[in-house]
Amino acid sequence: MLNQTSIYAARALGFLAKQENNKPVLSATIAAEMSIPRNFLSKILNRLSQAGLINTTRGRNGGVTLSRPPTEIYLYDIVDLFMKIDDFKGCFLGLNSKCDGTCELHLRWRIISEQFEKILTETSIDQIL
């Protein structure tokens, strides 16, 4: 259900969460350890930094760190940056402008989409280590 960018971002943040004392990690290290293409990771880290989920420091002893404890960063915070979660709430067939939400498929899909969103909002990074 998650796109590749969201998966890579979650992997990167999970890796950062495992670092002792929130020690800075080079992006090259994250890329190598998590099997993420370096150029792609750079773009992901830039977006995570803009969203305030990570801090980046240049220079000697620099690197990437989490901006807050892993218990306070939820999958929703990450996935919402790279996917349109609201798309999962609409019509299963993509007929949002024509769908009134009363068909059997729509009602079944709503249950799944609500559970998906619940998982994302209730699962923090420390829980996926």
N, C-alpha and C positions, 0 to 999 in steps of 0.2 A: 504493500500500500504506500510505502514511502518512496519518494524518488531518490536517485543515487546521490544527489547533492545533500539531501537531508541525512542520509545514512552516513556519508563521509563526515558531515558536521558533527553528528552525534558521536561517531568514533573518535574524532579529534578532541572533543570536549571530555569524553570518557577518559582518554589518555591523559589529558591535563589534570583531571580530577585525581588520578592515581599518583601524581607527583607529590613527594613529601614537602611539606611547608610551602606549597604553592610555588615551587622553584621554577623559574623561567625555562622554557624548552624551545629550542630552535625549531622553526617550521620544517626544516629538512629532516630533523629527527622524527617529528610527528608523521611526516609523509612516509618515511622509510618504515617506521614501526607499524603504522596502520594501513600500509599498502594503498596510499592515496597519491595520485599523480601530483607532483610538486606545484605545477602551474595552477592546477585546479584548486589545490589546497590554499594557495595564496589568495585566490578570489573568495573562497569560503571564509578564510580568516578575516579578510577585509570586511566582509558583510557582518560577521560575528562581532568584530570590533565596533563597527558603526552602531550595532544594536546594543552595545554596552555589555555583552556577555563575556568578552575577554579584554585583556590589556596587552598591548604590544610595546616592547621597549627595544630600541635600536642600540647598537654599540656593544662594547665589551660587557659581558654578563647579562646581555639582553635576551629577549625571547618572548614567548607567549605565556601568559598566565590567565587563570580564571579571574573574573572581576568580582565574583562573590562566591560563597561556599557552594559546593556541588549540590547540597541539599536544597538550595534556593534556585537552581536552574532546572527548569522542567522541559521535557521533550517538546511540549507545545511551543515554548519560547524559541526553540531551534527550528522545528518543522515549519512554523508559521512564517519564518523568514524566506523559505525556499519553495513553499507550496501554498496553493490557495486552499486552505482548509475549508473555507465556506463552500467550495465546489462539492465537497462531500455531503453537504447538507441539502443540496438541491435535488432536482429530479434525477433519478438513476439514468435515464435515457438522454439527459441533457436538454430536455424540453421545458426549461424553467419558465419561459414566457407563456407557454401553452398549458402547463401542468397545474392543476389545482390541488395536488397533493393528496387526493382521495383514492387513487388506484391502489390495488393490493401490493404491487411491487414497491410503490413509493412508501407505503406504510412499513413494509418489511425493511427497506433500505434505511429508513429513519432510525430504526432500532440499532442497526449496525453502525451507522455514522455517529450516533450519540455515544455508543460504547467506545468507538475509535477515539473520539474527542476526549472522553473521560480518561482513557489510558494515557493520552498525551498530557492532559492537565494534572494527572495525579502521579506521574512517574518522573522522578528527579534523576539527574545525572548519576548521583551516587548509587542509585538502584540498578543501574545497568552495567556496573563495573564487573 
